[in-house]
Amino acid sequence: MPIQPTKNIWRNGELIPWEKANIHVMSHVIHYGSSVFEGIRCYTQPGGAGIFRLSEHMKRLVDSARIYRMPLPYTLDQLNAAVVEVVEANGIAPCYIRPIAFRGYGEIGVNPLKSPIDVYIANFPWGKYVAGNDGADVCISSWNRLAPNTMPSMAKAGANYMNSQLIHMEALTNGYAEGIALDKNGYLSEGSGENLFVVRSGVIYTAPLANSVLSGITRDSILVLARQLGIPVVEQPLPREILYVCDEAFFTGTAAEVTHLRSVDRILVGDGTMGPVTKALHDAYFNILNGLDEDRFHWLTPVTVREAVTV
Ligand SMILES: Cc1ncc(COP(=O)(O)O)c(C=O)c1O
């Protein structure tokens, strides 16, 4: 999807014009993938706009940086305030927010420790990520997700997305909307940019963090909603074939939101439509985001914007 530029980008504590947010080709991140980032959505509600689970996202950014020994020169509160500042300065909602911290221009060589840490926050309009409201036709990827002790899955690092790109490109090339990767032991892991849920006999299953999945904020939100709706939830390693015999399956993610799977490897999931458990969770999720239900978990940080388009 082409990027729709906005006016301002937050860089190291100040707002700069979008077109001035450039880096040198010899920056460490370009050569060695040394970045950590976030993806956050801001939604509109009747009479306003709110950023979804801002603090949880920025905490994950801080954690990702910590895993990579990248001390961020800002506190969590300062980072949260910076996101609000750039969203309000650009004045557009709904939007997607992309904070990123990386090793900049300093030294050449693998050692990142002598290169400066730069932090940028951009935001821009961005619509539906996984194509089609009728559900996604997906495949199991021939690529595995990152093995433990290779790249840490709990860090949302730019370099992880080389693996995601292989999974996603293979799926697109073969006519699927997305690919699901297995972990190194052959258990279900996640999509290239989504967590995976399966529903069977009224129970919701998802892979635990030890199966090389990102600790998704949407995943967590769905677990909270499921428990509140009284739907049993089990986090356990899952065999690939459960996808062929489950009643329902769906992806979660900031970009993908809640997207049901229509088929896996051309085998229909249930009858291919969004099943009742997925629908209950989907509606509970969107009702909060769109302001139709009370924000009972305090998931939305209000922002003042000029152009709010009601969804
Ligand atoms: C690999 C991967 N898994 C899962 C997710 C879902 O995470 P979240 O719900 O925090 O967006 C994402 C998206 O950020 C992702 O890139």
The ligand as a Gaussian input file, in Angstrom:
#p B3LYP/6-31G(d) Opt

LIG

0 1
 C        4.971000     -11.231000      13.503000
 C        3.791000     -10.605000      14.150000
 N        3.009000     -11.332000      14.950000
 C        1.932000     -10.803000      15.553000
 C        1.581000      -9.481000      15.359000
 C        0.390000      -8.912000      16.066000
 O        0.813000      -8.047000      17.083000
 P       -0.079000      -6.807000      17.539000
 O       -1.428000      -7.342000      17.856000
 O        0.614000      -6.259000      18.726000
 O       -0.116000      -5.861000      16.400000
 C        2.365000      -8.681000      14.531000
 C        2.042000      -7.274000      14.303000
 O        2.628000      -6.418000      14.877000
 C        3.504000      -9.240000      13.913000
 O        4.273000      -8.516000      13.111000

